[in-house]
Amino acid sequence: MGNKHGRKRIVISVGGSLIVPNGGIANEFLIKFNEFIRTQLAQNPERQFFLVIGGGSTARQYRDAGREIVGHELTHEDLDWLGIHATRLNAHLVRTVFQDIAHPYIIKHYDIIRKVTEPVVVASGWKPGWSTDYDAILLSEDYNVDTVINLSNISKLYDKDPNKYADAKPIDKINWSDYRKIIGDEWTPGMHAPFDPIAAKKAQELGVKVIVMSGNDFENIDNYFKGKEFVGTVIE
């Protein structure tokens, strides 16, 4: 997590489902998340958090509306742009929450590597065909970070969808090739994979480790940061 300038950079991919679940914005989550990140910074002033924000149900509502009104002529690209703009809206909200300690601009063009010195840096979606998971991996490449924390509404990965299969088994640790066999190689807008195929391929190439955890259990996330036992899945 460190780098040669002594700053411990941490990339967190924050699932949109945590910020905008069905039925509006999760103020309670944002209040706790705000408190959690500020506490982490107070305890570890050398840390710098890169927060990559997903689209959540805002993205889904816009995509569904587009499909319903326009029908099947809507391209993957158009659907993706609706999702990307939803991530930018959510990212602006998160940047507002951290406005006194955050970088003034949201990172949304990953071909420009900015010099960012603030304790919190907020990022959103970039281009069609890629998710915010992929953007988190690009950030880790640009800023020399070897681990990405993926927070969503699941506490760990399963070998198949636990909502559909009663015999789905939880996974504590898995390597990238086995993980990619489970999820396949195709990206579709709004895909529900815990960490999407394009991001997984890039993470494997770069040797980045991903930790999948529930974003609603801050005590558990704190355990991870303190090097204690935690509930989650490690993909490496």
Wavefront OBJ file of the C-alpha trace (Angstrom):
o trace
v 0.000 0.000 0.000
v 2.966 2.307 0.363
v 5.004 4.262 -2.143
v 8.437 5.795 -2.172
v 7.204 9.222 -1.031
v 6.181 7.809 2.327
v 2.452 8.283 1.647
v 0.393 5.142 2.137
v -2.040 5.223 -0.743
v -5.202 3.165 -0.455
v -7.604 2.630 -3.356
v -11.195 1.816 -2.395
v -13.805 0.941 -5.012
v -17.101 1.964 -3.378
v -20.037 0.089 -4.902
v -22.849 2.373 -6.025
v -25.308 0.030 -4.268
v -23.940 1.339 -0.945
v -24.488 4.999 -1.852
v -27.696 4.758 -3.886
v -29.483 1.508 -3.079
v -33.064 1.216 -4.328
v -35.143 4.039 -2.953
v -32.831 7.033 -2.733
v -29.485 8.049 -1.303
v -28.150 6.155 1.718
v -27.393 9.140 3.969
v -26.681 6.841 6.885
v -23.966 4.983 4.967
v -22.358 8.266 3.883
v -22.387 9.614 7.454
v -20.648 6.456 8.731
v -18.244 6.315 5.782
v -17.305 9.965 6.324
v -16.631 9.322 9.997
v -14.685 6.124 9.250
v -12.319 7.699 6.680
v -11.692 10.739 8.897
v -10.932 8.493 11.890
v -8.516 6.440 9.747
v -6.754 9.652 8.676
v -6.591 10.963 12.245
v -4.992 7.694 13.385
v -2.750 7.413 10.292
v -2.007 10.902 8.914
v 0.365 9.419 6.307
v -2.517 7.692 4.505
v -4.128 8.944 1.307
v -7.468 7.500 0.218
v -8.505 7.192 -3.440
v -12.265 6.585 -3.488
v -13.689 5.288 -6.787
v -17.461 5.686 -6.760
v -20.016 3.451 -8.526
v -23.395 4.316 -10.056
v -25.869 2.292 -7.968
v -29.589 2.391 -8.641
v -29.277 5.873 -10.223
v -27.346 4.261 -13.083
v -29.872 1.435 -13.287
v -32.893 3.777 -13.367
v -31.438 5.846 -16.216
v -30.443 2.766 -18.199
v -33.873 1.176 -17.694
v -35.627 4.402 -18.730
v -33.455 4.637 -21.851
v -34.260 1.029 -22.796
v -37.979 1.460 -22.134
v -38.331 4.674 -24.131
v -35.983 3.946 -27.016
v -36.285 0.184 -27.140
v -33.540 -2.114 -28.374
v -31.797 0.459 -30.611
v -29.976 1.756 -27.530
v -26.306 0.866 -27.916
v -24.066 -0.552 -25.177
v -22.149 2.719 -25.446
v -25.194 4.872 -24.698
v -26.166 2.649 -21.775
v -22.619 2.869 -20.437
v -22.562 6.683 -20.704
v -25.752 6.881 -18.626
v -24.034 4.728 -16.012
v -20.834 6.810 -16.154
v -22.733 10.060 -15.569
v -24.486 8.439 -12.596
v -21.045 7.600 -11.117
v -20.015 11.250 -11.600
v -23.108 12.507 -9.806
v -22.458 10.129 -6.896
v -18.756 11.056 -6.890
v -19.646 14.758 -6.616
v -21.794 13.961 -3.607
v -18.908 12.066 -1.962
v -16.465 14.862 -2.776
v -18.894 17.309 -1.136
v -18.911 15.158 2.011
v -15.096 15.369 2.140
v -14.796 18.877 0.661
v -12.463 20.258 3.346
v -9.871 17.474 2.846
v -10.520 16.288 -0.726
v -8.783 17.078 -4.015
v -10.894 19.805 -5.697
v -11.473 17.835 -8.914
v -12.981 14.420 -9.426
v -10.680 12.119 -11.360
v -12.623 11.113 -14.457
v -9.952 11.118 -17.189
v -7.540 8.316 -16.487
v -5.167 9.229 -19.312
v -4.048 12.243 -17.225
v -2.028 11.413 -14.129
v -2.524 14.277 -11.685
v -0.243 15.191 -8.852
v -2.644 14.842 -5.946
v -1.552 15.643 -2.412
v -4.840 15.868 -0.496
v -5.727 13.070 1.974
v -8.866 12.147 -0.014
v -9.144 11.883 -3.793
v -12.513 11.022 -5.379
v -12.806 9.322 -8.774
v -15.716 8.305 -11.029
v -16.326 6.327 -14.230
v -14.365 7.119 -17.385
v -15.192 5.359 -20.664
v -17.812 2.996 -22.060
v -16.856 -0.678 -21.752
v -15.184 -0.253 -18.388
v -16.590 -0.283 -14.897
v -15.474 1.703 -11.877
v -13.701 -1.512 -10.748
v -11.494 -1.173 -13.820
v -10.909 2.498 -13.048
v -9.799 1.513 -9.528
v -7.222 -0.836 -11.087
v -6.008 1.960 -13.420
v -5.562 4.252 -10.399
v -3.560 1.574 -8.612
v -1.323 1.340 -11.695
v -0.872 5.133 -11.951
v -0.174 5.693 -8.263
v 1.784 2.478 -7.493
v -0.753 0.815 -5.235
v -0.689 -2.977 -4.922
v -4.071 -3.589 -3.237
v -7.596 -2.445 -4.108
v -10.373 -2.700 -1.524
v -13.724 -3.452 -3.094
v -16.680 -2.474 -0.905
v -20.177 -3.543 -1.909
v -23.303 -5.041 -0.386
v -21.829 -8.560 -0.167
v -19.481 -9.730 2.577
v -17.512 -12.209 0.443
v -17.506 -13.982 -2.909
v -19.300 -17.270 -3.623
v -18.537 -19.880 -6.275
v -22.016 -19.156 -7.755
v -24.887 -16.757 -7.099
v -26.027 -17.400 -3.472
v -29.409 -15.781 -4.238
v -30.107 -18.484 -6.839
v -28.251 -21.523 -5.523
v -28.638 -22.856 -1.985
v -25.396 -24.851 -2.321
v -23.256 -21.800 -3.220
v -20.007 -21.899 -1.232
v -18.245 -18.833 0.207
v -14.670 -18.181 -0.948
v -12.024 -16.793 1.431
v -9.131 -16.779 -1.021
v -8.905 -17.352 -4.777
v -6.384 -16.670 -7.535
v -7.170 -14.520 -10.563
v -7.341 -17.357 -13.109
v -9.863 -19.311 -11.015
v -11.882 -16.164 -10.349
v -11.969 -15.351 -14.062
v -13.246 -18.867 -14.840
v -16.240 -18.146 -12.584
v -17.187 -14.762 -14.085
v -16.175 -15.190 -17.753
v -14.692 -12.482 -20.011
v -17.650 -10.399 -21.178
v -18.584 -6.954 -19.859
v -22.186 -5.732 -20.168
v -23.462 -2.368 -18.851
v -24.788 -2.728 -15.313
v -23.174 -6.127 -14.867
v -23.496 -7.520 -11.328
v -20.182 -9.363 -11.017
v -18.520 -8.547 -7.665
v -15.413 -7.539 -9.639
v -15.971 -7.353 -13.365
v -14.141 -9.401 -16.087
v -12.202 -6.530 -17.718
v -11.007 -5.269 -14.326
v -10.079 -8.817 -13.284
v -7.950 -9.313 -16.413
v -6.093 -6.025 -15.822
v -5.601 -6.755 -12.104
v -4.103 -10.145 -12.974
v -1.722 -8.542 -15.513
v -0.551 -5.964 -12.956
v -0.415 -8.368 -10.008
v -2.844 -6.239 -7.981
v -4.577 -7.900 -5.043
v -8.287 -7.192 -4.496
v -10.058 -7.508 -1.149
v -13.848 -7.905 -1.406
v -15.714 -6.835 1.753
v -19.088 -5.559 2.871
v -19.202 -1.759 2.885
v -21.707 -1.775 5.715
v -19.474 -3.389 8.344
v -17.000 -0.684 9.335
v -15.658 -2.645 12.276
v -14.664 -5.409 9.866
v -12.998 -2.931 7.459
v -11.107 -1.481 10.420
v -9.936 -5.004 11.357
v -8.499 -5.360 7.846
v -6.620 -2.048 8.157
v -5.253 -3.069 11.543
v -3.977 -6.372 10.157
v -6.473 -8.381 12.228
v -8.705 -11.191 10.995
v -11.523 -9.937 8.781
v -14.475 -11.323 6.846
v -14.016 -11.027 3.084
v -12.456 -12.585 -0.012
v -8.866 -12.058 -1.138
v -8.273 -12.354 -4.901
v -4.618 -12.355 -5.966
l 1 2 3 4 5 6 7 8 9 10 11 12 13 14 15 16 17 18 19 20 21 22 23 24 25 26 27 28 29 30 31 32 33 34 35 36 37 38 39 40 41 42 43 44 45 46 47 48 49 50 51 52 53 54 55 56 57 58 59 60 61 62 63 64 65 66 67 68 69 70 71 72 73 74 75 76 77 78 79 80 81 82 83 84 85 86 87 88 89 90 91 92 93 94 95 96 97 98 99 100 101 102 103 104 105 106 107 108 109 110 111 112 113 114 115 116 117 118 119 120 121 122 123 124 125 126 127 128 129 130 131 132 133 134 135 136 137 138 139 140 141 142 143 144 145 146 147 148 149 150 151 152 153 154 155 156 157 158 159 160 161 162 163 164 165 166 167 168 169 170 171 172 173 174 175 176 177 178 179 180 181 182 183 184 185 186 187 188 189 190 191 192 193 194 195 196 197 198 199 200 201 202 203 204 205 206 207 208 209 210 211 212 213 214 215 216 217 218 219 220 221 222 223 224 225 226 227 228 229 230 231 232 233 234 235 236
